[in-house]
Amino acid sequence: MFYGPEIATIFILETDLRRLIGPASKREARRPVTSDAEARRHFEEWRKSRGDNIPSLKEDANHMKQFGVSRDRVRKLRKSDGVVNLSRGGPRRTPQNRRIK
């Protein structure tokens, strides 16, 4: 334990140092920056390639991840005009159409 402004030399192998700092630099270099227009183009191409098989949000997000598009941006793309999404269930029950048992 050090008390005060003491200095100590720490020895570490170069291979271990490269292993520790290597993945951080690779992670940043791997992630491309995609503009909104380019993200939209990739999204439309992806949807057209699926045909009548409508992908889920998870499938859309997983595909767009390779282009550096976040899940939030995929949600916005899915809400845009002309995009067909899977239905999430039946109509919401209101007092007017509630079943009485």
Contacts in CASP RR format, 6 or more apart in sequence:
PFRMAT RR
TARGET T0000
AUTHOR 0000-0000-0000
METHOD contacts of the structure
MODEL  1
MFYGPEIATIFILETDLRRLIGPASKREARRPVTSDAEARRHFEEWRKSR
GDNIPSLKEDANHMKQFGVSRDRVRKLRKSDGVVNLSRGGPRRTPQNRRI
K
2 8 0 8 1.000
31 68 0 8 1.000
32 67 0 8 1.000
32 68 0 8 1.000
33 68 0 8 1.000
34 42 0 8 1.000
34 67 0 8 1.000
34 68 0 8 1.000
34 69 0 8 1.000
36 73 0 8 1.000
38 67 0 8 1.000
39 64 0 8 1.000
39 67 0 8 1.000
39 69 0 8 1.000
39 73 0 8 1.000
39 77 0 8 1.000
40 77 0 8 1.000
40 80 0 8 1.000
42 64 0 8 1.000
42 67 0 8 1.000
42 69 0 8 1.000
43 60 0 8 1.000
43 64 0 8 1.000
43 69 0 8 1.000
43 74 0 8 1.000
43 77 0 8 1.000
46 55 0 8 1.000
46 60 0 8 1.000
46 63 0 8 1.000
46 64 0 8 1.000
47 55 0 8 1.000
47 83 0 8 1.000
54 84 0 8 1.000
54 85 0 8 1.000
54 86 0 8 1.000
55 63 0 8 1.000
56 86 0 8 1.000
57 71 0 8 1.000
57 74 0 8 1.000
57 75 0 8 1.000
57 78 0 8 1.000
57 85 0 8 1.000
60 74 0 8 1.000
60 77 0 8 1.000
60 78 0 8 1.000
61 71 0 8 1.000
61 74 0 8 1.000
64 73 0 8 1.000
64 74 0 8 1.000
64 77 0 8 1.000
69 77 0 8 1.000
77 83 0 8 1.000
78 85 0 8 1.000
91 97 0 8 1.000
END
